[in-house]
């Protein structure tokens, strides 16, 4: 869905539970309340796919303000320092952006949802604690600057950017580090997630649209887009439906062996998602078996 500004991801899950009439709803990767854009939700059986979506790459459009630092590294926090960025040239900005592209070590924002001794970091900050989080490796696949807008009176510089990054990257920390590298401070003023793995804004629906019609992506189609595919025979479908292993076979889009962490999606002859498979030598074994649907039942009947 296309998450609205001001809503937490938990708020969205709560609303979807009411719209879908089920408690079994989850999301694949938190968006801050300030952010908008793609939030992937799973309903009922599809929640079992979410773990394989969380680790996919993400793409964002964002606005970074140079010249101000905030306690939260975004516009929702109190300004802690102001330094004129008027003297920062375009080439300096691009050089600093280049230095923050590729494999980097990033210290998450202290008000992130990361747990410290069992408690969320943001909760510790709100209670007055000075929280220091350890740096972690992330990959910035793309960091493009589209425009540089200067406010001569205020001394601020706003950058409109696109960032494609690995899971676990904090865009507001990227804004903070860009400002720190340039010696003027920086924070995030706008953030919109445009893609999560294979899922884009083109497929997303607003809460208002979903309230009118609960138009969701079929689980089989979601799995086809997310992971390598293996087409099963009727006999293989029947075996897998009961949790049995089958002979190893080709999975379209698999560069190597399918693993428990990166399985292949297995489909019955009618296109129904039957299971997620991992290779085990000359065999393929189910990592997850979905409840037998029409495709599995038909295959089992044909086998009988």
C-alpha positions in Angstrom: 0.0 0.0 0.0 0.9 3.7 -0.2 1.4 4.7 3.4 0.1 8.2 4.3 2.2 10.7 6.2 1.6 10.8 9.9 0.7 7.1 10.2 3.0 4.6 11.9 3.4 1.2 10.2 1.6 -0.3 13.2 -1.3 2.1 12.6 -1.6 0.9 9.0 -1.6 -2.8 10.1 -4.4 -2.0 12.6 -6.5 -0.4 9.9 -5.9 -3.3 7.5 -6.9 -5.8 10.1 -10.3 -4.1 10.2 -10.6 -3.8 6.5 -9.6 -7.4 5.9 -11.6 -8.8 8.8 -8.6 -10.7 10.2 -6.0 -10.3 12.9 -3.4 -12.0 10.8 -1.8 -9.0 9.1 1.9 -8.0 9.1 4.2 -5.7 7.3 7.6 -6.1 5.6 9.8 -3.2 6.9 8.8 -0.2 9.0 8.3 3.3 7.6 8.7 6.3 9.9 5.5 8.3 10.5 7.0 11.2 8.5 7.6 9.0 5.5 5.1 8.0 2.8 5.1 5.3 0.0 5.4 1.6 -0.4 4.6 -0.5 2.6 4.2 -4.2 1.8 1.5 -5.9 3.9 0.7 -9.6 4.2 -2.7 -10.9 5.0 -3.4 -14.4 6.4 -1.2 -17.0 4.7 0.7 -14.3 2.8 2.3 -13.2 6.1 4.6 -16.2 5.7 6.2 -14.5 2.7 7.0 -11.3 4.5 10.3 -12.6 6.0 11.6 -12.9 2.4 10.6 -9.4 1.5 12.2 -7.6 4.5 15.8 -8.2 3.3 15.2 -6.9 -0.3 16.6 -3.6 -1.5 14.6 -0.4 -1.3 14.4 2.8 -3.3 13.5 6.2 -1.9 13.0 9.8 -3.1 14.0 12.3 -0.4 14.8 15.9 0.4 17.9 16.6 2.5 18.5 20.0 4.1 22.1 21.0 4.7 22.8 23.6 7.3 20.7 22.2 10.2 21.1 19.2 12.5 18.2 17.8 14.5 17.9 15.4 17.4 16.1 12.8 15.3 18.0 13.4 12.0 14.7 14.4 10.4 12.3 17.3 10.4 10.3 15.9 13.3 13.1 16.5 15.8 14.3 19.7 17.5 17.0 21.6 15.8 20.3 21.1 17.7 22.7 23.1 15.5 22.6 25.6 12.7 25.5 26.4 10.3 25.2 28.3 7.0 25.7 26.0 4.0 25.9 28.9 1.6 29.6 28.3 1.0 29.2 24.6 0.1 29.6 24.2 -3.6 27.9 21.8 -5.9 31.1 19.9 -6.5 31.7 19.5 -2.8 28.2 18.1 -2.4 28.7 15.6 -5.3 32.0 14.5 -3.8 30.5 13.9 -0.4 27.6 12.0 -2.0 30.1 9.8 -3.9 31.9 9.1 -0.6 28.6 7.8 0.9 27.9 5.5 -2.1 28.7 1.8 -2.2 29.6 -0.3 0.8 29.7 1.9 3.9 29.5 1.7 7.6 26.5 3.5 8.9 25.6 4.4 12.5 21.7 4.2 12.7 19.8 7.2 14.2 19.7 7.1 17.9 15.8 7.3 17.7 15.6 4.2 15.6 13.6 1.1 16.5 16.7 -1.0 17.1 16.6 -2.7 20.5 19.3 -1.9 23.1 19.2 -4.5 26.0 15.6 -5.3 25.1 14.3 -1.8 24.8 13.8 0.3 21.6 16.5 2.9 21.2 14.0 5.7 20.6 12.3 4.8 24.0 15.7 5.2 25.8 16.3 8.6 24.1 12.8 9.8 25.1 13.6 8.9 28.7 16.7 11.1 28.6 19.4 8.5 28.0 22.3 9.3 25.6 22.1 6.3 23.2 25.1 5.4 21.0 24.5 2.6 18.4 27.2 0.6 16.7 28.0 1.1 13.1 26.7 -1.6 10.7 27.5 -2.4 7.1 25.0 -1.2 4.5 25.2 -0.8 0.7 24.1 2.4 -1.1 23.6 1.1 -4.7 22.6 4.5 -6.0 22.7 8.1 -4.5 21.6 10.6 -7.2 21.2 14.3 -6.7 18.5 15.7 -8.9 18.4 19.3 -7.8 20.2 21.7 -5.5 18.0 24.5 -4.1 19.6 27.3 -2.1 18.0 29.7 0.4 20.4 32.6 0.4 18.6 34.3 3.3 18.5 31.3 5.6 21.8 29.8 4.4 20.2 26.4 3.9 20.7 24.1 0.9 18.0 21.5 0.0 18.9 18.5 -2.1 16.3 16.4 -3.9 17.7 12.9 -4.2 17.0 9.3 -5.1 18.6 6.5 -3.0 18.6 2.8 -3.8 20.0 0.9 -0.9 20.2 -2.4 1.0 17.9 -3.5 3.7 18.8 -1.9 7.1 19.8 1.5 5.6 18.5 4.6 7.4 18.0 7.5 5.0 17.9 10.0 7.7 21.3 8.8 8.9 22.5 9.2 5.4 21.3 12.9 5.5 23.0 13.4 8.8 26.3 11.9 7.6 26.2 14.0 4.4 25.8 17.1 6.4 28.6 16.0 8.8 30.9 15.3 5.9 30.4 18.8 4.6 30.8 20.3 8.0 27.4 22.0 8.1 25.0 19.4 9.5 22.0 17.9 7.7 18.7 16.3 8.2 15.8 14.8 6.2 12.8 16.9 5.5 10.9 14.5 3.2 11.0 10.8 2.4 9.0 8.6 0.1 9.6 4.9 -0.5 9.0 4.1 -4.2 10.0 0.5 -4.3 10.5 -2.6 -2.0 12.2 -5.4 -3.9 10.0 -6.0 -7.0 7.0 -4.1 -5.6 6.5 -0.5 -6.8 4.2 2.5 -6.2 2.4 1.6 -9.4 1.0 -1.4 -7.6 0.3 0.5 -4.3 -3.1 1.6 -3.1 -4.0 4.3 -0.6 -6.0 3.5 2.5 -9.0 5.3 1.0 -8.8 3.1 -2.1 -8.5 -0.1 -0.1 -11.5 1.0 2.1 -13.6 1.2 -1.1 -12.2 -2.1 -2.6 -9.8 -4.5 -0.9 -7.8 -5.0 -4.1 -4.8 -7.1 -3.1 -2.0 -8.8 -5.0 -2.6 -12.5 -5.2 0.0 -14.5 -3.1 1.1 -16.5 -6.1 1.8 -13.4 -8.2 3.6 -11.9 -5.2 5.9 -14.9 -4.9 6.5 -15.1 -8.7 7.8 -11.5 -8.6 9.8 -12.0 -5.5 11.8 -15.1 -5.9 13.0 -17.7 -8.5 10.2 -19.9 -9.9 9.9 -23.6 -10.3 7.0 -25.2 -12.2 5.9 -28.5 -10.7 4.3 -31.5 -12.4 1.1 -32.9 -11.0 3.0 -35.7 -9.3 5.5 -33.2 -7.7 2.7 -31.0 -6.6 1.1 -33.9 -4.7 4.3 -34.8 -3.0 5.2 -31.3 -2.0 1.7 -30.7 -0.7 2.3 -33.3 1.9 5.7 -31.9 2.9 7.8 -34.5 1.0 10.9 -33.8 -0.9 11.2 -34.1 -4.7 14.0 -34.4 -7.1 16.1 -31.3 -7.8 15.0 -29.4 -10.8 15.5 -26.1 -12.6 14.1 -22.9 -11.1 13.9 -19.9 -13.5 16.0 -17.0 -12.3 18.1 -19.0 -9.9 21.8 -18.1 -10.3 22.8 -20.9 -8.0 21.3 -23.3 -5.5 18.1 -22.3 -3.8 18.6 -22.0 0.0 16.4 -21.8 3.1 17.2 -18.0 3.2 16.7 -17.6 -0.5 14.2 -20.3 -1.7 12.5 -20.9 -4.9 8.7 -20.5 -5.3 7.1 -23.8 -6.5 3.9 -23.7 -8.5 1.3 -26.3 -9.3 0.3 -26.7 -13.0 -2.6 -24.4 -12.5 -0.4 -21.6 -11.1 -1.2 -22.1 -7.5 1.7 -21.4 -5.0 2.4 -24.7 -3.4 5.6 -24.2 -1.4 9.0 -22.6 -1.1 11.8 -25.0 -1.9 15.5 -25.2 -1.0 18.0 -27.5 -2.7 19.5 -30.4 -0.8 21.9 -32.2 -3.1 20.0 -34.1 -5.7 16.7 -33.3 -4.0 14.6 -30.2 -3.3 12.9 -30.0 0.1 10.1 -27.7 1.2 10.9 -24.8 3.5 7.3 -23.7 3.7 4.3 -25.6 2.5 1.1 -23.6 2.0 -2.2 -25.2 2.7 -3.2 -27.4 -0.3 -5.4 -25.3 -2.6 -7.3 -26.3 -5.7 -4.1 -27.0 -7.6 -2.7 -29.3 -5.0 -6.0 -31.0 -4.5 -6.5 -31.6 -8.2 -3.0 -33.0 -8.5 -3.6 -35.3 -5.6 -6.8 -36.5 -7.1 -5.2 -37.1 -10.5 -2.5 -39.1 -8.7 -5.1 -41.2 -7.1 
